[in-house]
């Protein structure tokens, strides 16, 4: 892809940097290998600002390390691992150019996440910051401070960027090209619009990631996907490679999208029931479920591009969609993975450990307490997990937890507490209706 060299961006430049010593000015090299997608109906400006501030922080940290700031180098190593930090600092320009040619990174950041809005709003309201969507909600750990002094909180979105950097797939100097739409049109919007606009090239693979969930050793998802792509070689018919989280059959049944072996490759079943799972996978108690970490090969990108309809998402001939409450939405699983499985061009790599959707209401609280207790380890960089262990305290009755954000605390319900509150409300409503009925009966009796 084209490389644009810009001497200064955002009123920031670094002086006295000798490029002959394999050093670069911050923002002196800009690439277009990181493509994000936001939507106006899900806090687009705030999400874009959050990602931009995080990437600027990582650029600053890198340049401080280039200029022999030992503390910055240690922080960089804590965030993205020693191997990637050392390779990045040794030659930022060559490192970034190599990653630009290696793969495009795709992050859908839209979607309001209505199920978790109450929890998110409680956090942002008590912190005194604007409400935002599920990919940008602050977690109880601080990565650092931006140039303006604002805290940069850990989020699930920038955690994925840290994973990509640790996997040696992303440089902080790669330019963010954001596709903004009016509405949240589905998780495949970034692919469809990126291919239409020529932002996503088809001569290299593209790494796609959901950004509202967490999993064990997330950096391995990206390194394993790239490793498998290289092993398959350019003659392989594979169009899509996915990472499948291993889950017990009874937990996956009826709840999770599942990958089913189909000869050498795989098919996709959307939330199959236990009877179908036993029929399709009779000899295993574990199944591979869809976690959204996916690599599209050049063949796969060309195939998707060939099916983009001229009439957009509402085109009657559109096969890249899923109907959502009567509305068509660009959809990775239904529109891309499932057809690839039917053609025998889908490969899946199993993933161990834990995995969870963090944006689903009080599940947020449960996951934070599980990470704090050590029940769900290796999700974030260790230095950030240490903050979560310090900042999250479960109530003795298990109904809620206290999450500290700097000098402020937020009390959030657990799923147990959430269910209990709903049960109490239902009982209150039932009693009120009973009293109303009794009074109505008494009134009619009196009148009679």
C-alpha positions as a Markdown table, in Angstrom:
| # | Residue | x | y | z |
|---|---|---|---|---|
| 1 | Unk | 0.0 | 0.0 | 0.0 |
| 2 | Unk | 1.1 | 3.6 | -0.5 |
| 3 | Unk | 3.3 | 5.1 | 2.2 |
| 4 | Unk | 2.7 | 8.7 | 3.1 |
| 5 | Unk | 5.5 | 10.6 | 4.9 |
| 6 | Unk | 4.3 | 13.5 | 7.1 |
| 7 | Unk | 6.7 | 15.6 | 9.1 |
| 8 | Unk | 4.3 | 16.7 | 11.9 |
| 9 | Unk | 0.8 | 15.7 | 12.9 |
| 10 | Unk | -1.4 | 16.9 | 15.8 |
| 11 | Unk | 1.0 | 19.8 | 16.5 |
| 12 | Unk | 3.6 | 17.3 | 17.6 |
| 13 | Unk | 7.1 | 16.7 | 16.3 |
| 14 | Unk | 10.3 | 15.3 | 17.7 |
| 15 | Unk | 13.6 | 17.1 | 17.1 |
| 16 | Unk | 17.1 | 15.8 | 16.9 |
| 17 | Unk | 16.1 | 12.3 | 15.8 |
| 18 | Unk | 18.8 | 10.8 | 13.5 |
| 19 | Unk | 17.1 | 8.6 | 10.8 |
| 20 | Unk | 20.4 | 7.2 | 9.9 |
| 21 | Unk | 20.4 | 5.5 | 13.3 |
| 22 | Unk | 17.2 | 3.7 | 12.3 |
| 23 | Unk | 15.0 | 6.2 | 14.2 |
| 24 | Unk | 11.9 | 8.1 | 13.0 |
| 25 | Unk | 9.9 | 11.1 | 14.1 |
| 26 | Unk | 6.5 | 10.4 | 15.6 |
| 27 | Unk | 4.0 | 10.4 | 12.7 |
| 28 | Unk | 6.9 | 10.8 | 10.2 |
| 29 | Unk | 5.8 | 7.5 | 8.6 |
| 30 | Unk | 2.1 | 6.9 | 8.1 |
| 31 | Unk | 0.5 | 3.6 | 6.8 |
| 32 | Unk | -3.0 | 2.5 | 6.0 |
| 33 | Unk | -2.9 | -1.0 | 7.3 |
| 34 | Unk | -5.3 | -0.5 | 10.2 |
| 35 | Unk | -8.9 | -0.1 | 9.2 |
| 36 | Unk | -11.7 | 0.6 | 11.7 |
| 37 | Unk | -15.4 | 1.1 | 11.3 |
| 38 | Unk | -17.6 | 3.3 | 13.5 |
| 39 | Unk | -21.2 | 4.5 | 13.2 |
| 40 | Unk | -22.9 | 7.8 | 14.1 |
| 41 | Unk | -25.7 | 5.9 | 16.0 |
| 42 | Unk | -23.1 | 4.4 | 18.4 |
| 43 | Unk | -20.9 | 7.2 | 19.7 |
| 44 | Unk | -18.6 | 7.3 | 16.6 |
| 45 | Unk | -16.6 | 10.5 | 17.6 |
| 46 | Unk | -15.9 | 9.3 | 21.1 |
| 47 | Unk | -14.8 | 5.8 | 19.9 |
| 48 | Unk | -12.6 | 7.3 | 17.3 |
| 49 | Unk | -11.0 | 9.7 | 19.8 |
| 50 | Unk | -10.4 | 6.9 | 22.2 |
| 51 | Unk | -8.5 | 4.7 | 19.7 |
| 52 | Unk | -6.6 | 7.8 | 18.4 |
| 53 | Unk | -5.5 | 8.8 | 21.9 |
| 54 | Unk | -4.4 | 5.2 | 22.6 |
| 55 | Unk | -2.3 | 4.9 | 19.4 |
| 56 | Unk | -0.8 | 8.4 | 20.0 |
| 57 | Unk | 0.2 | 7.2 | 23.5 |
| 58 | Unk | 1.9 | 4.1 | 22.0 |
| 59 | Unk | 3.8 | 6.2 | 19.5 |
| 60 | Unk | 5.0 | 8.6 | 22.2 |
| 61 | Unk | 6.1 | 5.6 | 24.3 |
| 62 | Unk | 7.9 | 4.1 | 21.4 |
| 63 | Unk | 9.8 | 7.3 | 20.5 |
| 64 | Unk | 10.8 | 7.8 | 24.2 |
| 65 | Unk | 12.2 | 4.3 | 24.1 |
| 66 | Unk | 14.0 | 5.1 | 20.8 |
| 67 | Unk | 15.6 | 8.0 | 22.5 |
| 68 | Unk | 16.9 | 5.7 | 25.3 |
| 69 | Unk | 14.3 | 6.4 | 27.9 |
| 70 | Unk | 14.6 | 3.2 | 30.0 |
| 71 | Unk | 11.3 | 3.7 | 31.8 |
| 72 | Unk | 9.4 | 4.0 | 28.5 |
| 73 | Unk | 11.1 | 0.9 | 27.2 |
| 74 | Unk | 10.1 | -1.1 | 30.3 |
| 75 | Unk | 6.5 | 0.1 | 30.0 |
| 76 | Unk | 6.5 | -0.8 | 26.3 |
| 77 | Unk | 7.7 | -4.3 | 27.1 |
| 78 | Unk | 5.0 | -4.7 | 29.8 |
| 79 | Unk | 2.3 | -3.7 | 27.3 |
| 80 | Unk | 3.4 | -5.6 | 24.1 |
| 81 | Unk | 6.0 | -8.1 | 25.3 |
| 82 | Unk | 9.8 | -7.9 | 25.1 |
| 83 | Unk | 10.2 | -9.4 | 21.6 |
| 84 | Unk | 7.9 | -7.0 | 19.8 |
| 85 | Unk | 9.0 | -4.0 | 21.8 |
| 86 | Unk | 12.6 | -4.6 | 21.0 |
| 87 | Unk | 11.9 | -5.2 | 17.3 |
| 88 | Unk | 9.8 | -2.0 | 17.1 |
| 89 | Unk | 12.3 | 0.2 | 18.8 |
| 90 | Unk | 15.3 | -1.2 | 16.9 |
| 91 | Unk | 14.0 | 0.1 | 13.6 |
| 92 | Unk | 10.4 | 1.6 | 13.7 |
| 93 | Unk | 10.3 | 2.5 | 10.0 |
| 94 | Unk | 11.4 | -0.9 | 8.6 |
| 95 | Unk | 9.3 | -2.7 | 11.2 |
| 96 | Unk | 6.2 | -0.8 | 10.3 |
| 97 | Unk | 6.8 | -1.2 | 6.5 |
| 98 | Unk | 7.1 | -4.9 | 7.0 |
| 99 | Unk | 3.9 | -5.2 | 8.9 |
| 100 | Unk | 2.0 | -3.0 | 6.4 |
| 101 | Unk | 2.9 | -5.5 | 3.7 |
| 102 | Unk | 2.1 | -8.5 | 5.8 |
| 103 | Unk | -1.6 | -8.0 | 6.6 |
| 104 | Unk | -4.4 | -5.5 | 6.9 |
| 105 | Unk | -6.0 | -5.2 | 10.3 |
| 106 | Unk | -9.8 | -4.8 | 10.5 |
| 107 | Unk | -11.7 | -3.6 | 13.6 |
| 108 | Unk | -15.5 | -3.1 | 13.6 |
| 109 | Unk | -16.1 | -0.6 | 16.5 |
| 110 | Unk | -19.8 | 0.2 | 16.0 |
| 111 | Unk | -22.9 | -1.4 | 17.6 |
| 112 | Unk | -24.7 | 0.2 | 20.5 |
| 113 | Unk | -24.8 | -3.0 | 22.7 |
| 114 | Unk | -28.1 | -2.2 | 24.2 |
| 115 | Unk | -27.9 | -5.2 | 26.6 |
| 116 | Unk | -25.0 | -3.6 | 28.5 |
| 117 | Unk | -26.0 | 0.1 | 28.2 |
| 118 | Unk | -27.2 | 0.3 | 31.8 |
| 119 | Unk | -23.9 | -1.0 | 33.2 |
| 120 | Unk | -21.8 | 1.2 | 30.8 |
| 121 | Unk | -23.8 | 4.3 | 31.6 |
| 122 | Unk | -23.4 | 3.7 | 35.3 |
| 123 | Unk | -19.6 | 3.6 | 34.9 |
| 124 | Unk | -19.3 | 6.7 | 32.7 |
| 125 | Unk | -21.8 | 8.7 | 34.7 |
| 126 | Unk | -20.0 | 8.1 | 38.0 |
| 127 | Unk | -16.6 | 8.8 | 36.3 |
| 128 | Unk | -18.0 | 12.1 | 34.9 |
| 129 | Unk | -17.2 | 11.2 | 31.3 |
| 130 | Unk | -19.5 | 10.9 | 28.2 |
| 131 | Unk | -21.4 | 7.7 | 27.7 |
| 132 | Unk | -20.0 | 5.5 | 25.0 |
| 133 | Unk | -20.5 | 2.1 | 23.3 |
| 134 | Unk | -19.3 | -1.3 | 24.5 |
| 135 | Unk | -15.9 | -1.3 | 22.7 |
| 136 | Unk | -14.9 | 1.9 | 24.4 |
| 137 | Unk | -16.2 | 1.4 | 28.0 |
| 138 | Unk | -13.5 | 2.0 | 30.6 |
| 139 | Unk | -12.2 | -1.1 | 32.5 |
| 140 | Unk | -10.7 | -0.6 | 36.0 |
| 141 | Unk | -7.1 | -0.2 | 34.8 |
| 142 | Unk | -5.2 | 2.8 | 33.5 |
| 143 | Unk | -2.7 | 2.3 | 30.6 |
| 144 | Unk | -1.2 | 5.7 | 30.9 |
| 145 | Unk | -1.8 | 9.4 | 30.3 |
| 146 | Unk | -2.3 | 11.2 | 27.0 |
| 147 | Unk | -0.4 | 14.3 | 26.0 |
| 148 | Unk | -3.2 | 16.4 | 27.4 |
| 149 | Unk | -3.0 | 14.7 | 30.8 |
| 150 | Unk | -6.2 | 12.7 | 30.4 |
| 151 | Unk | -6.2 | 9.1 | 31.6 |
| 152 | Unk | -6.2 | 6.4 | 29.0 |
| 153 | Unk | -8.3 | 3.6 | 30.4 |
| 154 | Unk | -8.0 | 0.0 | 29.3 |
| 155 | Unk | -10.8 | -1.0 | 27.0 |
| 156 | Unk | -11.6 | -4.1 | 25.1 |
| 157 | Unk | -10.9 | -2.3 | 21.8 |
| 158 | Unk | -7.4 | -1.1 | 22.7 |
| 159 | Unk | -6.7 | -4.5 | 24.4 |
| 160 | Unk | -7.1 | -6.1 | 20.9 |
| 161 | Unk | -4.7 | -3.5 | 19.5 |
| 162 | Unk | -2.2 | -4.5 | 22.3 |
| 163 | Unk | -2.7 | -8.1 | 21.4 |
| 164 | Unk | -2.0 | -7.4 | 17.7 |
| 165 | Unk | 1.2 | -5.5 | 18.7 |
| 166 | Unk | 2.4 | -8.3 | 20.9 |
| 167 | Unk | 1.7 | -10.8 | 18.1 |
| 168 | Unk | 4.0 | -8.8 | 15.8 |
| 169 | Unk | 1.1 | -7.8 | 13.5 |
| 170 | Unk | 0.6 | -4.1 | 14.3 |
| 171 | Unk | 2.9 | -1.1 | 14.7 |
| 172 | Unk | 1.7 | 2.0 | 16.6 |
| 173 | Unk | 2.9 | 4.0 | 13.5 |
| 174 | Unk | 0.3 | 2.4 | 11.3 |
| 175 | Unk | -2.3 | 5.0 | 10.2 |
| 176 | Unk | -5.9 | 4.4 | 11.3 |
| 177 | Unk | -8.2 | 4.7 | 8.4 |
| 178 | Unk | -11.8 | 5.0 | 9.8 |
| 179 | Unk | -14.9 | 4.2 | 7.8 |
| 180 | Unk | -17.8 | 6.0 | 9.4 |
| 181 | Unk | -21.4 | 5.1 | 8.6 |
| 182 | Unk | -24.7 | 6.7 | 9.7 |
| 183 | Unk | -26.0 | 3.5 | 11.4 |
| 184 | Unk | -24.5 | 0.3 | 12.7 |
| 185 | Unk | -24.9 | -1.9 | 9.6 |
| 186 | Unk | -23.3 | -5.1 | 11.0 |
| 187 | Unk | -19.9 | -6.5 | 11.8 |
| 188 | Unk | -19.0 | -7.1 | 8.1 |
| 189 | Unk | -19.4 | -3.4 | 7.2 |
| 190 | Unk | -15.7 | -2.8 | 7.6 |
| 191 | Unk | -15.0 | -5.5 | 5.1 |
| 192 | Unk | -17.6 | -4.4 | 2.6 |
| 193 | Unk | -16.9 | -0.7 | 2.7 |
| 194 | Unk | -13.2 | -1.2 | 2.9 |
| 195 | Unk | -13.1 | -3.4 | -0.2 |
| 196 | Unk | -15.5 | -1.0 | -2.1 |
| 197 | Unk | -13.4 | 2.0 | -1.4 |
| 198 | Unk | -10.1 | 0.2 | -2.2 |
| 199 | Unk | -8.8 | 0.7 | 1.4 |
| 200 | Unk | -8.4 | -3.0 | 1.9 |
| 201 | Unk | -6.0 | -4.6 | -0.7 |
| 202 | Unk | -6.5 | -8.1 | -1.9 |
| 203 | Unk | -2.9 | -9.0 | -2.4 |
| 204 | Unk | -2.4 | -9.8 | 1.3 |
| 205 | Unk | -4.5 | -11.3 | 4.1 |
| 206 | Unk | -6.7 | -9.3 | 6.4 |
| 207 | Unk | -7.0 | -10.0 | 10.2 |
| 208 | Unk | -10.5 | -9.3 | 11.5 |
| 209 | Unk | -11.4 | -9.0 | 15.2 |
| 210 | Unk | -14.5 | -8.4 | 17.3 |
| 211 | Unk | -13.6 | -5.8 | 20.0 |
| 212 | Unk | -16.2 | -6.3 | 22.7 |
| 213 | Unk | -15.0 | -9.6 | 24.3 |
| 214 | Unk | -12.0 | -11.0 | 26.1 |
| 215 | Unk | -10.1 | -14.3 | 25.9 |
| 216 | Unk | -7.0 | -16.0 | 27.3 |
| 217 | Unk | -3.8 | -15.1 | 25.5 |
| 218 | Unk | -5.4 | -13.0 | 22.8 |
| 219 | Unk | -2.2 | -12.3 | 21.1 |
| 220 | Unk | -1.9 | -15.9 | 20.1 |
| 221 | Unk | -5.1 | -15.7 | 18.1 |
| 222 | Unk | -3.3 | -13.4 | 15.6 |
| 223 | Unk | 0.0 | -15.1 | 15.6 |
| 224 | Unk | -1.6 | -18.5 | 15.1 |
| 225 | Unk | -3.8 | -17.3 | 12.2 |
| 226 | Unk | -0.8 | -15.8 | 10.4 |
| 227 | Unk | 1.2 | -19.0 | 11.0 |
| 228 | Unk | -1.6 | -21.2 | 9.6 |
| 229 | Unk | -1.9 | -18.9 | 6.5 |
| 230 | Unk | 1.8 | -19.2 | 5.8 |
| 231 | Unk | 1.7 | -22.9 | 6.3 |
| 232 | Unk | -1.1 | -23.3 | 3.8 |
| 233 | Unk | 0.7 | -21.4 | 1.1 |
| 234 | Unk | -0.7 | -19.5 | -1.9 |
| 235 | Unk | -2.0 | -22.5 | -3.7 |
| 236 | Unk | -4.4 | -23.4 | -0.9 |
| 237 | Unk | -8.1 | -23.1 | -1.7 |
| 238 | Unk | -8.8 | -21.8 | 1.9 |
| 239 | Unk | -10.5 | -18.4 | 1.9 |
| 240 | Unk | -11.1 | -18.0 | 5.6 |
| 241 | Unk | -9.2 | -19.1 | 8.7 |
| 242 | Unk | -11.0 | -18.8 | 12.1 |
| 243 | Unk | -10.0 | -19.3 | 15.7 |
| 244 | Unk | -12.4 | -21.6 | 17.5 |
| 245 | Unk | -12.7 | -21.5 | 21.3 |
| 246 | Unk | -13.1 | -25.0 | 22.8 |
| 247 | Unk | -16.3 | -25.2 | 24.9 |
| 248 | Unk | -18.2 | -28.1 | 26.5 |
| 249 | Unk | -21.0 | -29.3 | 24.3 |
| 250 | Unk | -23.7 | -28.8 | 26.8 |
| 251 | Unk | -22.6 | -25.1 | 27.4 |
| 252 | Unk | -22.4 | -24.4 | 23.6 |
| 253 | Unk | -25.7 | -26.1 | 22.6 |
| 254 | Unk | -28.3 | -23.6 | 21.6 |
| 255 | Unk | -26.2 | -20.6 | 22.7 |
| 256 | Unk | -23.0 | -20.4 | 20.6 |
| 257 | Unk | -22.1 | -20.6 | 16.9 |
| 258 | Unk | -20.2 | -23.8 | 16.4 |
| 259 | Unk | -17.6 | -25.1 | 13.9 |
| 260 | Unk | -18.3 | -28.6 | 12.7 |
| 261 | Unk | -15.6 | -30.8 | 10.9 |
| 262 | Unk | -16.4 | -31.3 | 7.3 |
| 263 | Unk | -13.7 | -33.5 | 5.8 |
| 264 | Unk | -10.4 | -31.5 | 5.9 |
| 265 | Unk | -12.2 | -28.3 | 6.6 |
| 266 | Unk | -15.2 | -27.0 | 8.6 |
| 267 | Unk | -18.9 | -25.9 | 8.3 |
| 268 | Unk | -20.7 | -23.4 | 10.6 |
| 269 | Unk | -23.8 | -24.1 | 12.6 |
| 270 | Unk | -25.6 | -21.1 | 14.2 |
| 271 | Unk | -26.4 | -22.0 | 17.8 |
| 272 | Unk | -27.2 | -25.7 | 17.1 |
| 273 | Unk | -29.2 | -27.7 | 19.7 |
| 274 | Unk | -27.7 | -30.6 | 21.6 |
| 275 | Unk | -29.4 | -33.2 | 19.4 |
| 276 | Unk | -27.8 | -31.8 | 16.3 |
| 277 | Unk | -24.4 | -31.5 | 18.0 |
| 278 | Unk | -24.5 | -35.1 | 19.0 |
| 279 | Unk | -25.5 | -36.1 | 15.5 |
| 280 | Unk | -22.7 | -34.0 | 13.9 |
| 281 | Unk | -20.0 | -34.5 | 16.5 |
| 282 | Unk | -20.9 | -37.8 | 18.2 |
| 283 | Unk | -17.5 | -38.7 | 19.7 |
| 284 | Unk | -16.4 | -35.4 | 21.4 |
| 285 | Unk | -17.6 | -33.7 | 24.5 |
| 286 | Unk | -16.0 | -30.4 | 23.4 |
| 287 | Unk | -16.8 | -28.3 | 20.3 |
| 288 | Unk | -15.1 | -25.3 | 18.7 |
| 289 | Unk | -17.2 | -22.1 | 18.9 |
| 290 | Unk | -16.9 | -18.9 | 16.9 |
| 291 | Unk | -15.1 | -16.1 | 18.8 |
| 292 | Unk | -14.7 | -13.7 | 15.8 |
| 293 | Unk | -11.0 | -13.8 | 15.4 |
| 294 | Unk | -10.6 | -14.4 | 11.7 |
| 295 | Unk | -8.1 | -14.2 | 8.8 |
| 296 | Unk | -9.4 | -13.6 | 5.3 |
| 297 | Unk | -6.9 | -14.8 | 2.7 |
| 298 | Unk | -6.4 | -12.9 | -0.6 |
| 299 | Unk | -8.7 | -15.5 | -2.3 |
| 300 | Unk | -11.3 | -14.9 | 0.4 |
| 301 | Unk | -11.1 | -11.1 | 0.0 |
| 302 | Unk | -11.6 | -11.4 | -3.7 |
| 303 | Unk | -14.6 | -13.7 | -3.2 |
| 304 | Unk | -16.2 | -11.3 | -0.8 |
| 305 | Unk | -15.5 | -8.4 | -3.2 |
| 306 | Unk | -17.2 | -10.3 | -6.0 |
| 307 | Unk | -20.4 | -10.6 | -4.0 |
| 308 | Unk | -20.8 | -7.0 | -2.9 |
| 309 | Unk | -24.1 | -5.9 | -4.5 |
| 310 | Unk | -24.4 | -2.7 | -6.4 |
| 311 | Unk | -27.6 | -1.9 | -4.5 |
| 312 | Unk | -26.0 | -2.0 | -1.1 |
| 313 | Unk | -27.3 | -3.8 | 2.0 |
| 314 | Unk | -30.9 | -3.7 | 0.8 |
| 315 | Unk | -30.2 | -5.2 | -2.6 |
| 316 | Unk | -32.5 | -8.2 | -3.0 |
| 317 | Unk | -29.5 | -10.2 | -4.4 |
| 318 | Unk | -27.4 | -9.5 | -1.3 |
| 319 | Unk | -25.9 | -12.7 | 0.1 |
| 320 | Unk | -23.5 | -11.0 | 2.6 |
| 321 | Unk | -26.2 | -10.4 | 5.2 |
| 322 | Unk | -28.2 | -11.7 | 8.1 |
| 323 | Unk | -31.7 | -10.5 | 8.9 |
| 324 | Unk | -31.7 | -8.8 | 12.3 |
| 325 | Unk | -35.2 | -7.9 | 13.6 |
| 326 | Unk | -36.4 | -7.6 | 10.0 |
| 327 | Unk | -33.5 | -5.5 | 8.8 |
| 328 | Unk | -30.6 | -6.7 | 6.7 |
| 329 | Unk | -27.1 | -6.3 | 8.3 |
| 330 | Unk | -23.7 | -7.1 | 6.8 |
| 331 | Unk | -22.7 | -10.2 | 8.7 |
| 332 | Unk | -19.4 | -12.1 | 8.9 |
| 333 | Unk | -20.8 | -15.4 | 10.1 |
| 334 | Unk | -23.9 | -15.7 | 8.0 |
| 335 | Unk | -22.6 | -13.9 | 4.9 |
| 336 | Unk | -19.0 | -15.1 | 4.8 |
| 337 | Unk | -18.1 | -18.0 | 7.1 |
| 338 | Unk | -21.2 | -20.1 | 6.4 |
| 339 | Unk | -20.8 | -19.9 | 2.6 |
| 340 | Unk | -17.1 | -20.6 | 2.9 |
| 341 | Unk | -18.0 | -23.7 | 5.0 |
| 342 | Unk | -20.4 | -24.9 | 2.4 |
| 343 | Unk | -17.8 | -24.5 | -0.4 |
| 344 | Unk | -15.1 | -26.3 | 1.7 |
| 345 | Unk | -12.9 | -23.2 | 2.0 |
| 346 | Unk | -13.1 | -22.6 | 5.8 |
| 347 | Unk | -10.3 | -23.7 | 8.1 |
| 348 | Unk | -10.4 | -23.4 | 12.0 |
| 349 | Unk | -7.7 | -23.4 | 14.6 |
| 350 | Unk | -8.7 | -24.6 | 18.1 |
| 351 | Unk | -8.1 | -22.3 | 21.1 |
| 352 | Unk | -7.9 | -23.3 | 24.7 |
| 353 | Unk | -8.4 | -21.2 | 27.9 |
| 354 | Unk | -11.4 | -19.0 | 28.6 |
| 355 | Unk | -13.4 | -16.7 | 26.5 |
| 356 | Unk | -16.4 | -14.4 | 27.2 |
| 357 | Unk | -18.5 | -11.6 | 25.7 |
| 358 | Unk | -17.9 | -8.7 | 28.1 |
| 359 | Unk | -20.6 | -6.4 | 26.7 |
| 360 | Unk | -23.7 | -8.3 | 27.9 |
| 361 | Unk | -25.0 | -6.4 | 30.9 |
| 362 | Unk | -23.9 | -7.7 | 34.4 |
| 363 | Unk | -21.6 | -10.3 | 32.7 |
| 364 | Unk | -19.2 | -7.3 | 32.7 |
| 365 | Unk | -19.0 | -7.4 | 36.5 |
| 366 | Unk | -18.7 | -11.2 | 36.6 |
| 367 | Unk | -15.7 | -11.1 | 34.2 |
| 368 | Unk | -14.0 | -8.3 | 36.1 |
| 369 | Unk | -14.3 | -10.3 | 39.4 |
| 370 | Unk | -13.1 | -13.5 | 37.7 |
| 371 | Unk | -10.0 | -11.7 | 36.4 |
| 372 | Unk | -9.4 | -10.1 | 39.8 |
| 373 | Unk | -9.7 | -13.4 | 41.6 |
| 374 | Unk | -7.4 | -15.2 | 39.2 |
| 375 | Unk | -10.2 | -17.4 | 37.9 |
| 376 | Unk | -9.8 | -15.9 | 34.4 |
| 377 | Unk | -6.1 | -15.1 | 33.9 |
| 378 | Unk | -3.9 | -14.0 | 31.0 |
| 379 | Unk | -6.5 | -11.8 | 29.4 |
| 380 | Unk | -4.7 | -8.4 | 29.6 |
| 381 | Unk | -1.0 | -7.5 | 30.0 |
| 382 | Unk | 0.1 | -8.6 | 33.4 |
| 383 | Unk | 0.7 | -5.0 | 34.6 |
| 384 | Unk | -3.0 | -4.1 | 33.8 |
| 385 | Unk | -4.3 | -7.3 | 35.3 |
| 386 | Unk | -2.5 | -6.4 | 38.5 |
| 387 | Unk | -4.4 | -3.2 | 38.6 |
| 388 | Unk | -7.7 | -5.0 | 38.1 |
| 389 | Unk | -6.8 | -7.4 | 41.0 |
| 390 | Unk | -6.2 | -4.3 | 43.1 |
| 391 | Unk | -9.2 | -2.3 | 41.9 |
| 392 | Unk | -12.0 | -4.9 | 41.9 |
| 393 | Unk | -13.7 | -6.2 | 45.1 |
| 394 | Unk | -16.6 | -8.6 | 45.3 |
| 395 | Unk | -19.3 | -7.9 | 48.0 |
| 396 | Unk | -19.5 | -10.6 | 50.6 |
| 397 | Unk | -23.1 | -11.5 | 49.5 |
| 398 | Unk | -21.9 | -11.9 | 45.9 |
| 399 | Unk | -24.6 | -9.6 | 44.6 |
| 400 | Unk | -22.3 | -6.8 | 43.5 |
| 401 | Unk | -18.7 | -5.7 | 43.2 |
| 402 | Unk | -16.9 | -2.4 | 43.7 |
| 403 | Unk | -14.7 | -1.2 | 40.8 |
| 404 | Unk | -12.1 | 1.5 | 41.5 |
| 405 | Unk | -11.2 | 3.9 | 38.8 |
| 406 | Unk | -8.4 | 6.1 | 40.2 |
| 407 | Unk | -9.9 | 7.9 | 43.2 |
| 408 | Unk | -13.5 | 7.0 | 42.3 |
| 409 | Unk | -15.5 | 3.8 | 42.9 |
| 410 | Unk | -18.4 | 2.3 | 41.0 |
| 411 | Unk | -20.8 | -0.3 | 42.4 |
| 412 | Unk | -22.0 | -2.7 | 39.8 |
| 413 | Unk | -24.4 | -5.7 | 40.1 |
| 414 | Unk | -23.2 | -9.3 | 39.3 |
| 415 | Unk | -25.4 | -11.5 | 37.2 |
| 416 | Unk | -26.6 | -13.1 | 40.5 |
| 417 | Unk | -27.4 | -9.7 | 41.9 |
| 418 | Unk | -29.0 | -8.6 | 38.6 |
| 419 | Unk | -31.3 | -11.7 | 38.6 |
| 420 | Unk | -32.2 | -11.1 | 42.2 |
| 421 | Unk | -33.1 | -7.4 | 41.6 |
| 422 | Unk | -35.2 | -8.5 | 38.6 |
| 423 | Unk | -36.9 | -11.1 | 40.8 |
| 424 | Unk | -37.6 | -8.5 | 43.5 |
| 425 | Unk | -39.1 | -6.2 | 40.9 |
| 426 | Unk | -41.3 | -8.9 | 39.5 |
| 427 | Unk | -42.5 | -9.7 | 43.0 |
| 428 | Unk | -43.2 | -6.1 | 43.7 |
| 429 | Unk | -45.1 | -5.8 | 40.5 |
| 430 | Unk | -47.1 | -8.9 | 41.3 |
| 431 | Unk | -48.0 | -7.7 | 44.8 |
| 432 | Unk | -49.0 | -4.3 | 43.4 |
| 433 | Unk | -51.3 | -6.0 | 40.8 |
| 434 | Unk | -52.7 | -8.3 | 43.5 |
| 435 | Unk | -53.5 | -5.3 | 45.7 |
| 436 | Unk | -55.0 | -3.5 | 42.7 |
| 437 | Unk | -57.2 | -6.5 | 41.9 |
| 438 | Unk | -58.2 | -6.9 | 45.6 |
| 439 | Unk | -59.2 | -3.2 | 45.8 |
| 440 | Unk | -61.1 | -3.4 | 42.5 |
| 441 | Unk | -63.0 | -6.5 | 43.9 |
| 442 | Unk | -63.7 | -4.7 | 47.1 |
| 443 | Unk | -65.0 | -1.6 | 45.3 |
| 444 | Unk | -67.3 | -3.7 | 43.1 |
| 445 | Unk | -68.6 | -5.6 | 46.2 |
| 446 | Unk | -69.3 | -2.4 | 48.0 |
| 447 | Unk | -71.1 | -0.9 | 45.0 |
| 448 | Unk | -73.1 | -4.2 | 44.6 |
